[in-house]
């Protein structure tokens, strides 16, 4: 796996864990927490949403779904 792909997957996993820990979070909170652009956060959230791991109950807010996930390191 390319290093950039590995970095992206690790970042997406961290974003998912942050949302799990904090409940409903805003896109802006994620931008501030991870220090990356809003566009990058949006792409990562789209990956999570496509895999049914997060949903957006209102514009700019994100929360996890009930889908069970097995976390590995």
C-alpha positions as CSV (number, residue, x, y, z in Angstrom):
1,X,0.0,0.0,0.0
2,X,1.3,3.4,-0.9
3,X,2.3,5.6,2.1
4,X,-0.2,8.3,1.1
5,X,-3.0,5.7,1.1
6,X,-2.0,4.4,4.5
7,X,-1.9,8.0,5.8
8,X,-5.4,8.7,4.4
9,X,-6.8,5.5,5.9
10,X,-5.3,6.2,9.3
11,X,-6.7,9.8,9.2
12,X,-10.2,8.5,8.3
13,X,-10.0,6.0,11.2
14,X,-8.9,8.8,13.6
15,X,-11.8,11.0,12.4
16,X,-14.3,8.1,12.9
17,X,-12.9,7.5,16.5
18,X,-13.1,11.2,17.3
19,X,-16.8,11.3,16.2
20,X,-17.5,8.1,18.2
21,X,-16.0,9.7,21.3
22,X,-17.6,13.1,21.0
23,X,-21.1,12.2,19.6
24,X,-22.3,14.8,17.1
25,X,-19.5,17.0,15.8
26,X,-19.4,19.8,13.2
27,X,-17.2,19.8,10.1
28,X,-15.4,22.9,11.6
29,X,-14.6,21.0,14.8
30,X,-13.0,18.3,12.7
31,X,-11.0,20.9,10.7
32,X,-9.7,22.4,13.9
33,X,-9.0,19.0,15.6
34,X,-7.1,17.5,12.7
35,X,-5.5,20.7,11.2
36,X,-6.5,19.9,7.6
37,X,-8.6,21.7,5.0
38,X,-12.4,21.6,5.0
39,X,-12.3,19.9,1.6
40,X,-10.1,17.1,2.9
41,X,-12.4,16.6,5.9
42,X,-15.4,16.5,3.5
43,X,-13.8,13.8,1.3
44,X,-12.9,11.7,4.4
45,X,-16.5,12.1,5.7
46,X,-17.8,11.1,2.3
47,X,-15.8,7.8,2.6
48,X,-17.2,7.2,6.0
49,X,-20.8,8.0,4.9
50,X,-20.5,5.8,1.8
51,X,-19.6,2.9,4.1
52,X,-22.6,3.7,6.3
53,X,-20.4,4.6,9.3
54,X,-21.5,8.3,9.7
55,X,-24.5,10.3,8.9
56,X,-25.2,14.0,8.7
57,X,-28.4,14.7,10.7
58,X,-28.2,18.4,9.8
59,X,-26.0,20.4,7.6
60,X,-22.4,20.5,8.8
61,X,-23.0,18.1,11.7
62,X,-21.9,14.5,11.8
63,X,-22.6,11.5,14.0
64,X,-21.9,7.8,13.8
65,X,-24.5,5.2,12.7
66,X,-25.4,2.0,14.5
67,X,-23.2,-0.1,12.2
68,X,-20.8,-2.2,14.2
69,X,-17.1,-1.8,13.4
70,X,-14.2,-4.0,14.3
71,X,-11.2,-1.7,15.0
72,X,-7.7,-2.9,14.4
73,X,-4.4,-1.1,14.9
